Amino acid sequence: MAIRKADPVQLHVKSGDTVKVIAGDEKGKTGKIVSVNRVTQRVTVEGLNLVTKHNKPSAKSPQGGITKMEAPMHVSNVQAINPTTGERVRKGAAADAAPAAAPAKAKRATAKTA
């Protein structure tokens, strides 16, 4: 019995977009998306969500050491921003349509109002 991998989903952001973090430790900061993983729904933002990586000495780096690297964050924690104005932008078909006005509620006649 093989484990089935999840199918890639369409996301509201792509590589190269400028985004603002709307939740988490990096809330309020902006950055450029470096990579997108559509299967796990995670994005890596340049210079944000830095984690400490302990590198073991190897032939490639005989010294080893501790380095900082960017970790991916969930796509729901970022929102695209307009690079010229700097304000957040909603993407998709629902954002393109104008919001419909709510219908007026009819008042019921009660003993107090009659």
C-alpha positions as CSV (number, residue, x, y, z in Angstrom):
1,M,0.0,0.0,0.0
2,A,1.6,3.2,-1.2
3,I,1.2,6.5,0.5
4,R,-0.5,9.0,-1.8
5,K,1.0,12.5,-1.9
6,A,-1.2,15.5,-1.8
7,D,-2.0,17.3,-5.1
8,P,-0.5,20.7,-5.7
9,V,-3.0,23.5,-5.0
10,Q,-3.2,27.0,-6.6
11,L,-2.0,29.7,-4.3
12,H,-2.7,33.4,-4.2
13,V,1.1,34.3,-4.4
14,K,4.0,33.2,-6.5
15,S,7.8,33.5,-6.6
16,G,9.0,37.1,-6.9
17,D,5.8,38.7,-5.3
18,T,6.3,41.2,-2.6
19,V,4.3,40.1,0.5
20,K,3.5,41.3,4.0
21,V,3.4,38.9,6.9
22,I,0.0,39.1,8.6
23,A,0.5,36.5,11.4
24,G,3.3,35.0,13.4
25,D,6.6,36.2,14.9
26,E,7.4,38.2,11.8
27,K,4.0,40.0,11.7
28,G,4.1,43.4,9.9
29,K,7.3,42.8,8.0
30,T,7.6,42.7,4.2
31,G,9.8,40.7,1.9
32,K,10.1,39.1,-1.5
33,I,9.1,35.4,-2.0
34,V,12.1,33.3,-2.9
35,S,10.4,29.9,-3.3
36,V,6.9,28.4,-3.2
37,N,5.9,24.8,-2.3
38,R,2.4,24.2,-3.6
39,V,2.1,20.7,-2.1
40,T,2.8,21.7,1.5
41,Q,1.4,25.3,0.9
42,R,4.5,27.0,2.2
43,V,6.5,30.0,1.0
44,T,10.0,31.2,1.8
45,V,10.3,34.9,2.2
46,E,13.7,36.6,1.7
47,G,15.2,37.7,5.1
48,L,12.2,36.6,7.2
49,N,11.6,33.6,9.5
50,L,15.3,33.0,10.1
51,V,16.3,29.9,12.0
52,T,19.6,28.7,13.3
53,K,21.2,25.8,11.5
54,H,24.0,23.8,13.1
55,N,26.4,22.5,10.4
56,K,28.5,19.5,11.1
57,P,32.1,19.7,9.8
58,S,32.4,18.0,6.4
59,A,34.7,17.9,3.3
60,K,32.7,20.8,1.9
61,S,33.0,23.0,5.0
62,P,35.7,21.6,7.3
63,Q,35.1,24.2,10.0
64,G,31.3,23.6,10.4
65,G,29.6,26.1,12.5
66,I,26.2,27.9,13.1
67,T,24.4,29.7,10.2
68,K,21.1,31.5,9.9
69,M,18.8,30.5,7.1
70,E,15.2,31.3,6.0
71,A,12.6,28.7,6.9
72,P,9.3,28.4,5.0
73,M,6.1,29.7,6.5
74,H,2.5,28.8,5.7
75,V,1.0,30.7,2.8
76,S,-2.0,31.8,4.9
77,N,0.4,34.0,7.0
78,V,1.3,36.2,4.0
79,Q,-0.7,38.6,1.8
80,A,0.5,40.1,-1.4
81,I,1.1,43.9,-1.5
82,N,1.2,46.4,-4.3
83,P,4.9,47.3,-4.7
84,T,4.1,50.8,-5.8
85,T,1.6,51.9,-3.2
86,G,2.6,49.4,-0.4
87,E,-1.0,48.5,0.5
88,R,-2.2,44.9,0.7
89,V,-4.0,43.5,-2.3
90,R,-6.6,40.7,-2.4
91,K,-6.2,38.5,-5.5
92,G,-8.7,36.2,-7.1
93,A,-12.2,36.2,-8.7
94,A,-13.9,37.1,-5.4
95,A,-11.7,40.2,-5.0
96,D,-12.4,41.4,-8.6
97,A,-16.2,41.4,-8.2
98,A,-17.8,44.3,-6.4
99,P,-19.4,43.5,-3.1
100,A,-23.2,43.1,-3.3
101,A,-25.3,45.2,-1.0
102,A,-27.1,43.2,1.7
103,P,-30.9,43.0,1.3
104,A,-32.9,45.1,3.9
105,K,-34.4,43.1,6.8
106,A,-38.2,43.2,7.1
107,K,-39.5,44.1,10.5
108,R,-41.9,41.7,12.2
109,A,-45.1,43.0,13.7
110,T,-45.2,42.2,17.4
111,A,-47.6,43.0,20.2
112,K,-45.4,45.9,21.4
113,T,-45.1,47.5,17.9
114,A,-48.7,46.9,16.8
